[in-house]
């Protein structure tokens, strides 16, 4: 400026722009920021998203925690900008400098997940086992409901399968050992065979999953692949109606509702030729009048025998009349026994045929 020309400014004006060039030491600034009260570890609470947990009687939402964690890098960047513009005050909340939860309790995705989880675990399935019941409720099913971090609700089907396997180990009786009191009053254990209760794993699993997802209360028996005639207790599924065959005594009994309808001597399979009658508890497969039994002989060739009453219980082994025999019982079965069947006198077979039916228990020991 020329001081001698001051009077020229009386008749006009000029505008000048001055650029304020501010620089700062980023390392020192970061150090200053690190020492702010809001970054002291003891003063910082991290934000937490809402989540769903299993409560005492249903699933519950645990509210989010807002916390007070500041976005350090964003704050440092804003401070640098404000230094160059002369701003001296920063509102952390207004500038969105707090870290926030990803999910909130009122988010629709959260409330929908809660409703779905409680639907899955809300129904009660009561299994009827005749002598007792087994109840599947929230206390068990809550552990099968899985809720991901992004609130997708699924059912752990492998745990459903584990539950059905436990039911089977507890209530299936097919092939298991059973206490049995013989016609002579002896207490024995019989095991093996195909008689008894058996839960159909695949079909029961499919049905149970569908019921769990429906959220409804259900009372029913399991889906069975095999059923016994009764179930009085965990081990008693034979009841008071059955056929009893004693190999050692070569004797047969038929009980109907606890009453002995017939008792006689028989001839069972020949163990000396590998044709022994197998022990166990079996379900009668079916019954047929006037059948022809055929099969190979141990020494070669084959046999063909006509019978008036045919009642198979274990594959090709069954109860039938044997009119070609003149005597029964004793030790005939050793050396001159059947091919595995229980040979009965004609009159005995006729009584058996009258009372037995498909599924009738046949106990061989």
Protein Blocks (a to p, Z undefined) as FASTA:
>chain_A
ZZklmmmmmnoccdddddddddddfklmmmmmmmpmklgfklpccdddddddddfkbccd
ddddebjadcfklmmmmmmmmmmnopabdcfklnopaccdfbdfklmklmmmmmmmmmmm
mpccdddehjaccdddfklmmmmpccdfkopacddfklmmmmmmmmmmmmpcghpacddd
dfkopacddeedjedcdddfklmmmmmmmmmmnopacddddddfbdcfbdfbfklmnbja
dcdddfklopadddeehiafbdcddddddfknopaccedddddfbdcehiadddddfkgp
jdddddfbdcdfehjaccdddfkbcbeehjllnopacehiacddfklmmmmmmmgcehia
cddZZ
